[in-house]
Amino acid sequence: MLKIGKYQLESRLLLGTGKFQDFTTQKKAVEASGTEILTFAVRRMNIFEQNQPDLLAELDVHQYKLLPNTAGASTAEEAVRIAKLAKASGLCDMVKVEVIGCPKTLLPDPVETLKASEALLAEGFIVLPYTSDDVVLARRLEELGVHAIMPAASPIGSGQGIINPLNLSLIIEQASIPVIVDAGIGTASDATRAMELGADGVLLNSAVSGANDPIKMAKAMRLAIESGRYSYEAGRIAKKRYASASSPIEGMSTV
Amino acid sequence: MTLTINGVEKEIADTILTVEDLIHFFDWGHRVVIVEVNQTILTKDQHGSTTLRNGDQVEIVSFVGGG
């Protein structure tokens, strides 16, 4: 059971809703993933276009908990405004704090992320900051009172998987709040590895929406995250330098 | 009256008095839309009681796909 603020979740997969080719595929992929939390972005409506696609209606979002992000913000002030806009919908009280500090790498601005998280906690939000894999920053965010920490596995949409497992494991080890590995997951084994490191959950988007078969990849991710969690709970064996026979030595009928 | 909606100046019929009227004018009544007037964010139950005035800055946003 994953607990984020007041929410209790069976699924440890958080799924993004960006860059799917069509609504039918997206809806089926969301269902196949088993997720209970969907992320969204907040954007201006096009006032000249009456027939804009209505993602919320297509996905039947009342079945899910909504996690709006503050993507597009490069300052704490902008992130707070986007979060407040999202909350004014009356549909959500969680927010993924995402304050980008570098347009090329999309790496988060740690100072603004910290400031935005503090302000949003004061406003009563359930705050899930997207951060780099900086161990001290993760601790500082936890000290502020955020409800989960979401360190990147690697840059957003890069599909590079976990490039710094040491830092992730140190963040996980020190945290007493959920750690959700967010961004950079490329394939199912990346998600499994994140869970085997002890992550409480994984947030991903492009790995599913960009797969040749997003529905099948959504299912793969669900199984990968479950598998990784079981593996973590079961505890892996220690690595040895030499072989260790699985079959007994005694009773062999050698002549 | 003239409103600036999402950064675009638009002439609006005088029959549109409130934010709720404006949302219906765009035929977005069935959708989740969030409105900000002159930097004040409104909850849905404030749409009907918020009157629009000439020169108001209106932002209308919604949820789109994102990770």
Contacts between the chains, C-beta under 8 A, distances in Angstrom:
chain1	res1	chain2	res2	distance
A	16	B	65	7.6
A	16	B	66	6.4
A	16	B	67	2.9
A	17	B	65	4.2
A	17	B	66	6.4
A	17	B	67	7.4
A	18	B	65	4.2
A	18	B	66	4.7
A	18	B	67	4.8
A	19	B	65	6.7
A	19	B	67	7.9
A	20	B	65	6.6
A	26	B	65	7.9
A	39	B	66	6.1
A	39	B	67	5.7
A	40	B	63	4.2
A	40	B	64	6.7
A	40	B	65	6.9
A	40	B	66	5.5
A	41	B	63	7.2
A	41	B	64	5.3
A	41	B	65	6.9
A	41	B	66	2.8
A	42	B	34	7.5
A	42	B	61	5.4
A	42	B	62	7.4
A	42	B	63	6.3
A	42	B	64	7.5
A	43	B	61	6.2
A	43	B	62	6.9
A	43	B	64	4.7
A	44	B	6	4.6
A	44	B	7	7.8
A	44	B	59	6.8
A	44	B	60	6.9
A	44	B	61	5.4
A	45	B	6	6.8
A	45	B	26	7.7
A	45	B	28	7.1
A	45	B	33	6.3
A	45	B	60	4.7
A	45	B	61	6.4
A	45	B	62	5.4
A	46	B	6	7.8
A	47	B	5	5.2
A	47	B	6	5.6
A	47	B	8	6.4
A	47	B	10	6.9
A	47	B	26	6.6
A	47	B	60	6.9
A	48	B	8	8.0
A	50	B	26	7.0
A	50	B	27	5.8
A	54	B	31	5.5
A	55	B	63	6.4
A	55	B	64	6.2
A	55	B	65	5.7
A	56	B	31	7.5
A	56	B	32	5.4
A	56	B	62	7.9
A	56	B	63	5.7
A	57	B	30	7.8
A	57	B	31	7.3
A	66	B	63	7.4
A	68	B	63	6.7
A	69	B	66	5.5
A	69	B	67	7.2
A	71	B	66	5.5
A	71	B	67	7.8
A	81	B	41	7.8
A	84	B	41	5.3
A	85	B	34	5.0
A	85	B	36	6.7
A	85	B	41	5.8
A	85	B	61	5.5
A	86	B	34	7.3
A	86	B	63	7.5
A	88	B	34	4.9
A	88	B	41	4.9
A	88	B	42	6.5
A	88	B	43	5.2
A	88	B	44	7.7
A	89	B	32	5.4
A	89	B	34	5.2
A	89	B	44	7.6
A	89	B	63	7.3
A	90	B	43	6.5
A	90	B	44	5.7
A	91	B	32	6.5
A	156	B	67	7.2
A	157	B	67	7.8
A	183	B	67	7.6
A	203	B	67	7.5
A	204	B	67	7.6
A	205	B	66	7.8
A	205	B	67	3.2
A	206	B	67	6.8
